[in-house]
Amino acid sequence: MKPLSALVCALALALPMTAPVKAQDVPYKPEAVMSLAEKVADYQLATMAGGEIPPKASGDTPHLKGWVQGALFVGLTALADHSDKPHYKKVIMSRGIANKWRLGDRIFHADDHVIGQSYLWAARNGAGEAALKPTQATLDRILITQPKGDLVHTEYGTGRDCSDRWCWCDALFMAPPVWFEMSKVTGNPAYADYAKQEFRAATDYLYDTEEHLYFRDSRFFDRREANGAKQFWSRGNGWVLAGLARTIPLLAEDDPERAYYIGIFREMAAKLKTIQTAEGYWAPSLLSDRDKALPESSGTGFFVYGLAWGVNAGILDRKEYEPTIRKGWAALTRAVHPDGKLGWVQPVSDRPESVEYDDTQFYGVGAFLLAATEVSEMKLGK
C-alpha cells in the first residue's frame, strides 16, 4: 500500500476554489453535504501531506498516534463509510500500517487511545485481526493494573495531572468507544465493564446535574464568567456529546445501563438547544454572554454531530431538534474557506479561549466530518 503522503499529496492539485458559502446556498441535500465534507477533508489531507502545521498548534500536533490527529481519523472513518471515493479508506489503512496498529505511548492516557477507533474501523473493513491485536494488548495491560487514584486534576507541569484515569471530560470521547467496541468484537465483557466503571466515575465527578453540562476537570469547579455563570467549555462538552453518540450504538439494546447513557445524552441535548447563539454556533464558554461570543467550529461541529445522530437514532425528536441542527450546520458551512480550509477552530487548549477565522486544526475537521455525515443522513434538503 502506498504511504500516506503519496496518497494525499495529489489532492492539493485538485482542491476546488469556490466562493464562500452564502446563507441562501447552505448545502442541505445529502449529495451537497457530502461534497462539502469531501472538500474539507481533501484540503486537510493535502495540507498534512505538505507538512504544514496549522497556526497556534501545540507541539504534539504532528504526532501520528496522538489525539489531535486521532480525532481527525475518527471523522475520516465516518466519511469513508459515506463516500464512494476510495482514498479515504486508503488513508486510514496507511496510517494504521505506519503506526503498526499501536496506540500512543502513554499506556493509561485516554488521549492516546482515540486513534484506536480508526484501527477498529480498519479491522471491520479489511485489515482483520492484525489491526486489533496491539490495541487489545494495551487494554489488557490496563485491565491488569486498573489505576485507582482520585480524579483531582492539578495544573499541568506540577508532576501530577491524573492522566491515568478519565478525569477530564475530553477523555469520554477519546477512550470509551475503543473499550466498548473491543468488548463487542472479542465477546469479552471485561472491556465494557471497565469503561462503564470509569465513565460513571468521571460523570459522577464532572457532570453538573443542575446545568446538565460537564466541567472540563476539577480545576474549573469554582471558575465563573464575567456574567457570573459557571464556566463550561464548548469543545469539552462537544467531546462528551460526540463520545456518547459513538458509545451508545455499541451497547446492546437490552444492556441495563443503556438508559443511563441515553439519559445523560438527552439532558445535554436539551440544554444545548437552549444556549445556541443567534448565528448558530455555540459560544467557546457555553453560558457566557452569547451576544458577545465569537464563532467556534470545533465545539459546534461535535454538537451538530451529536444532535443529528440523536435524531437519526430515534433518541431525539426530529421536529424539536431539526431547527437547531439546521442552524448549527449553516454556521459550520460559513466557517469553510473558499479552498476548503475549516476556520474558527479554537486552537489546542483545555478551556474557552480566543479564536479567529483563520484558526484551524485536525480535530476541528474531524468534528466537521462527523457532523456532515449525520446531517446527510437526515436528508434535510427539499
URTABEL-V995258 format. One record per residue. N is the residue number from 1. D_LAST is the distance of its C-alpha to the last C-alpha in Angstrom with 1 decimal. Layout:
n = [N	N]
d_last = [D_LAST	D_LAST]
This chain:
n = [1	2	3	4	5	6	7	8	9	10	11	12	13	14	15	16	17	18	19	20	21	22	23	24	25	26	27	28	29	30	31	32	33	34	35	36	37	38	39	40	41	42	43	44	45	46	47	48	49	50	51	52	53	54	55	56	57	58	59	60	61	62	63	64	65	66	67	68	69	70	71	72	73	74	75	76	77	78	79	80	81	82	83	84	85	86	87	88	89	90	91	92	93	94	95	96	97	98	99	100	101	102	103	104	105	106	107	108	109	110	111	112	113	114	115	116	117	118	119	120	121	122	123	124	125	126	127	128	129	130	131	132	133	134	135	136	137	138	139	140	141	142	143	144	145	146	147	148	149	150	151	152	153	154	155	156	157	158	159	160	161	162	163	164	165	166	167	168	169	170	171	172	173	174	175	176	177	178	179	180	181	182	183	184	185	186	187	188	189	190	191	192	193	194	195	196	197	198	199	200	201	202	203	204	205	206	207	208	209	210	211	212	213	214	215	216	217	218	219	220	221	222	223	224	225	226	227	228	229	230	231	232	233	234	235	236	237	238	239	240	241	242	243	244	245	246	247	248	249	250	251	252	253	254	255	256	257	258	259	260	261	262	263	264	265	266	267	268	269	270	271	272	273	274	275	276	277	278	279	280	281	282	283	284	285	286	287	288	289	290	291	292	293	294	295	296	297	298	299	300	301	302	303	304	305	306	307	308	309	310	311	312	313	314	315	316	317	318	319	320	321	322	323	324	325	326	327	328	329	330	331	332	333	334	335	336	337	338	339	340	341	342	343	344	345	346	347	348	349	350	351	352	353	354	355	356	357	358	359	360	361	362	363	364	365	366	367	368	369	370	371	372	373	374	375	376	377	378	379	380	381	382]
d_last = [41.0	40.7	41.0	38.0	39.0	39.2	35.8	34.0	36.2	34.7	31.3	32.6	33.2	29.6	27.8	25.2	26.0	23.1	22.7	21.8	18.2	17.7	15.9	13.5	12.9	12.2	10.7	8.0	7.0	10.1	12.1	11.9	12.9	15.7	16.8	17.5	19.2	21.4	22.3	23.5	25.3	27.0	28.2	29.7	31.3	32.8	34.1	35.8	37.4	38.9	40.5	39.0	39.0	36.4	38.2	39.8	39.5	42.2	44.7	43.0	39.8	40.8	42.0	40.7	40.8	40.1	37.3	36.0	35.0	34.7	31.6	30.1	31.0	29.3	26.0	26.9	27.3	23.8	22.6	25.0	23.5	20.0	21.0	22.7	25.0	28.4	29.9	28.4	30.3	33.3	33.3	33.3	36.1	38.1	38.1	39.2	42.0	43.1	43.3	45.1	42.6	44.3	43.1	44.3	48.0	48.0	48.3	47.4	45.0	41.4	40.0	41.7	40.0	36.3	36.7	37.6	34.0	33.4	36.6	35.6	32.4	34.6	36.9	34.1	33.0	36.3	38.7	40.3	42.9	44.1	41.1	41.9	45.7	46.2	43.6	45.1	48.6	47.6	46.1	49.3	51.4	49.6	50.0	53.7	54.1	51.4	52.2	53.0	53.3	51.8	48.5	49.9	48.4	50.9	50.2	49.7	53.0	55.1	55.6	53.5	49.8	49.3	47.3	48.6	46.4	42.9	43.9	41.1	37.6	36.1	38.1	35.8	33.1	35.7	37.8	36.7	34.1	36.9	39.3	37.2	36.0	39.6	40.6	38.1	39.0	42.8	43.0	45.1	44.3	46.4	43.5	41.2	44.1	44.8	41.2	41.1	44.4	43.4	40.0	41.6	44.4	42.0	39.9	43.0	44.2	41.2	38.7	39.1	38.8	38.6	35.8	34.1	34.1	36.3	39.1	39.1	42.7	45.9	46.7	43.9	45.0	46.8	44.8	43.3	41.2	42.6	41.0	42.8	39.9	40.2	39.0	36.1	34.8	31.0	31.1	33.7	31.6	28.6	30.9	31.6	28.1	27.0	30.3	29.7	26.3	28.2	31.2	30.0	28.6	32.1	33.8	34.6	33.0	36.6	37.7	39.3	38.2	34.4	34.1	35.8	33.2	30.3	32.1	32.4	28.8	27.6	30.2	29.1	25.4	26.3	28.5	26.1	23.5	26.2	27.4	24.4	25.2	23.7	22.4	20.6	23.4	26.2	29.7	32.1	34.3	31.9	34.1	35.3	34.6	30.8	31.3	33.5	31.7	30.9	27.5	27.9	25.4	27.3	27.4	23.9	22.7	24.6	23.3	19.6	20.5	22.5	20.2	17.2	19.8	21.1	17.8	17.4	21.1	21.0	23.4	21.3	19.5	15.7	15.6	18.5	17.5	13.8	14.6	17.4	15.6	12.9	15.9	18.0	15.6	15.4	19.1	19.7	17.9	20.3	23.2	22.7	25.2	24.8	26.6	24.7	27.2	25.9	27.7	28.6	29.8	32.9	35.8	37.7	39.1	39.6	38.8	36.7	37.7	36.8	34.0	33.1	30.2	32.1	32.8	31.3	32.3	31.6	30.6	28.0	26.4	26.7	24.9	22.1	21.8	21.8	19.1	16.9	17.4	16.7	13.5	12.3	13.4	11.3	8.1	6.5	3.8	0.0]
